[in-house]
Amino acid sequence: MTTTTAPSLDALAAGSPSTETSTGNASATHRALVLAYGSLIYAGFLATFLYAIGFVTGLWVPKAINDGAAVPMGEALLVNASILMLFAVQHTIMARPGFKAWWTRIVPAAVERSTFVLATCMILGLLFWQWRPLPFDGVLWTVTNPIAVNALWTVCALGWGLVLYATFLIDHFDLFGLRQVVLHFRGKPYTDPKFQEKSMYRLVRHPLLLGFAIAFWATPVMTWSHLLFAAMTTLYMLVGIEFEERDLLAAHGDSYREYRRRVPMLLPLSALAILRSARKRS
């Protein structure tokens, strides 16, 4: 993407000295556009995240997981599974180092993560819009006791809270692309955030995914539509962990291998100890 009068987008993203000297005004404009692009996408992520909470819980949003006209079983399964599969494929491919290396030859490195977030938000928007509830009248479980209902909603809220908390343990603004565009705007080089074994990361290797699992499964009313969503997303999380940990092992080697040996994947050590104790008694 070069011309005789403008530098390549990659050069602008890198902020090379020659680019800064010869096209200072264009570079400043480009940096401002990159910042606006990343900021708008971050705002879109926040809106999508809030809608996702309402979609799963059935609160506050015009269309939730159990809403919509009844359609034949085959259509509901095909549409829902296809969108969830699209989400899984997008996440799996776009998160791989090889894809990132190829993609940043086309788009500026500063917007690579923001573009990933944009693609994610678009697919989730499609999911919210096109989700078909399964044509079953029954439910798997319904909790009516007020104390139990409140307890389940509290656990669900804790799950969503854990998701958000875990993003800040990683580096929230880097995870959603805002840090990259701000550094680019300020003309500072990007450095990968360093992994730190702290807080929830001392108990489980993937607290963010644990939070999602809790949020998806903790509900006082489990319909067949909700079950399909929870089961498929949980399955993808388990598969996605394998891909992610291969990349982490390749990047960090023995240090991550030792961390994986010591820290469980999703269930905290206390929960594992309780399960082992129950097995021994049985």
N, C-alpha and C positions, 0 to 999 in steps of 0.2 A: 504494500500500500504506500508507494512512494511516487513523487512527481519531481519535476526539475526545480520546483520552487518551494516544496515543503519537505521536511524530514519525515522519516517513517514514524508510525505510531509507536513502534517499539523503542526507537531512539528517544522520542518524547517521554515515554514512560520511564526510561532509564535516566532521563535528565542529563544527557551527555553535555560536556562543556561546549563543544562546537555548536550544538543545537541552541543552547542558552545564548551564545554570543551572536549568532547570525539571525535568529528568529525569536528574540526575547518576547515580543508582544504576542506572537502566535503561541509560544510555549505557555505564557501566562494564561491566555484564553483557554488553551487545552487543559491546563491544570484546573481551572475553574469549572470547566465542563465535566471533567472527571469527578471532581468533588460533588457537583450537583447530581450527577448520575448515581454515585454511590450513596449519597444522602437520601435521595428519593427512594432508592431500593431499600435502604435500611428502614425508612418510614413504612414502606410497603410490607416489609417483613413483620414489623410490630403489629400492623393491622391484620395480617394473615395469622399470626400467632394467637391474637386475641379471638379471631373468628374460629380458629381451630378448637379453642377451649369451648366456645359455645356450641360448635358443631358436634363435638363428642358428648358434652354434658346435656345438650338440649336446652340450654339456657341462653336467653338474650338475642339469639340470631333468628332471621326469618326462615332459614331452612337448616334443620339439624339431621342427625344420622338416621332418625326414624321417620322423617317427614318426606312427603312426596306421594304422587299417585302410584297406585299398585300397578305393577307390570308383570309379565310372565317371568317365571323363575329363571329361565335360560337367559333372557335379556338382562335381568338384574345381575346375575352372576358374571355374565360376559362384560358388561359395562364396568361394574365395580372392580372386578379383577384386572381388567385391562388398564384402568387408570392407576391402580395400586402398583401394577407391574411397571407401568411407565415411570412412576415415581422411583421405584427400586432401580430400574435401569439407569435413569438419569443420575441418581446419587452414586451408583456403583461406578459408572464410567467417568463422570466429571470429577470425581474425587481422586482418581488414580493419578499418580505422578506422571506417567507417560502421556496421558491426555492433557494434563496441564502444560507439559513441555511443548506439545504440539499446538495447543490452543493459544498460548501466549506468543506464538509467532503470528497470529492473526489479530488478536486484540491486545491492547496494552496490559502489561502484567498487573498494573495497579487496579484494573477493573475485573480481573479474572475471578476473584472471589465474589464480587458483587454480581457478576453475571451468573455465577452458580446459584446465588441466592435468588436472583430474578427468575431463573428457570424453575427453581423449587416452588416459589410463590405462585407462578403461573400454573403449575401442575396441581398444586393444592387448591387453587381457585377453580380449576376444572373439576376437581374431585367434589368440592362443596356444591358446585352448580349441577353436576350431572349424576351425583350419587343416587342410586335406586334402592329404596328399602325393599327387603325381601318380602315376598307375599305370604308371610306366615302370620296367623293371628296369635299364636302362643308365644310365650317367652320362656327363657331358660330359668330365670329366677326373678322374683319380685319381693323386695323387702318392704314391709309395711310398718314395723315397729319404729316409732319416731326416733328413739335413741340410736338404733342400728342405722337408720337412714342418715341421720346427722353424722354418725361415725364414718359411714362410707363416703359421704360428700367431703368430710374433712380429710380422709385419706386421699381422695381424688385431688383435692386442692393442694395437699402436700406433694403429690406427684408432679403437678404442674410447677409448683414452687421449686422442687428439686431440679426440674429441667432448666429453669431460668438460672438458678443458683449455679448449676454445673457449667453453664456457658460462661459465667464470670470467673469460675475457677480455671477454665481453659484460657480465655481472653475473649470476652463477649464481643467486643468491637472488631477484633481481628476475625473472629468466626463468621461474622456477618458482613465483612468487607469494608466497614467504615474506617478502620485504622489504616488500611492500605491507601485509600484515596486521600485521607488527611495527610499522611506522610508524603504522598506524591505532591499534593498541593503546596506543602511547605518545603519541597525540594530536598527531602531527607530520604536516605536509602531505607529500604524495607529489610527488616530482620525477622526471621521466624521466632515466634514466642517460644520460650523454653518450657519444656514440661517440668512441672514441679509436683512431687508426691506430697500433697497436702489435703487436709480436710477429708471430703468424701473419697478422694482418690487413694486414701490409705485403707479404705474399707472395700471398695469395688473399683474395677478398672474402667467401668463405663457407667458412672452415675447418671449421666444425661439420659441414656437409654433406659436405665432402671426407672427414672422418673416418668418417662413416657409409658412404660409398661404398667406402672402403678396407676397413672392417670387414665389409661384406656380400660383397665379391668375393674377398677373400683367404682361400681355403680349400683344403686339400689334396684335398677331395672335393667336386666340384661336381655335385650331382644336378639333375634337371629341376625338382624342387620348389624347390630353392635358387635355381636360375636364374630361375624365375618371380618369386620374391620379390625377388631382387636387381634384376632388370630393371625390374619395375613400380615399386619404390621409387626407383630411380635416375631413371626417367622422370618420376615425380612431383616429385622434387627439382629437376629441370631446369625443369619447368613452374612449380613454386612459386617459384623464384628470380625469374622474370619478374614475378609478382604482388608479391613482396616488394620488388623493386627499384623498381617503380612507386611504392609507398608511400614508399620512402626518397627517391626523387627529389622527390616532392611535399613531403616534410617538410624536406629539406635543400637542395634546389635545385642550384645550380651547384657547391657544394662536393662533393656526392656525385657529380655528373656528372663532375667532374674526377678524383675518386677512382676511379670506374669506368673512366675512360679509362686511368689509369696502372696499375691493379692487375687481374690476370686473375681470372676468375670462380672457377675451381676448380683449374686446373693452375698450380703455381708457375712463376715466370719461368724458373728453371733447366730445368724439364721442357719448357717451350715452346721454349727455345733448343735443347735436344737434338733435339726433333722437327723444328724448322726445319733444323737441320744435317743430319739424316738425309734430309730431302726434297731438299736441295740435292745430296747425294751421289748419290741415286737419279736 
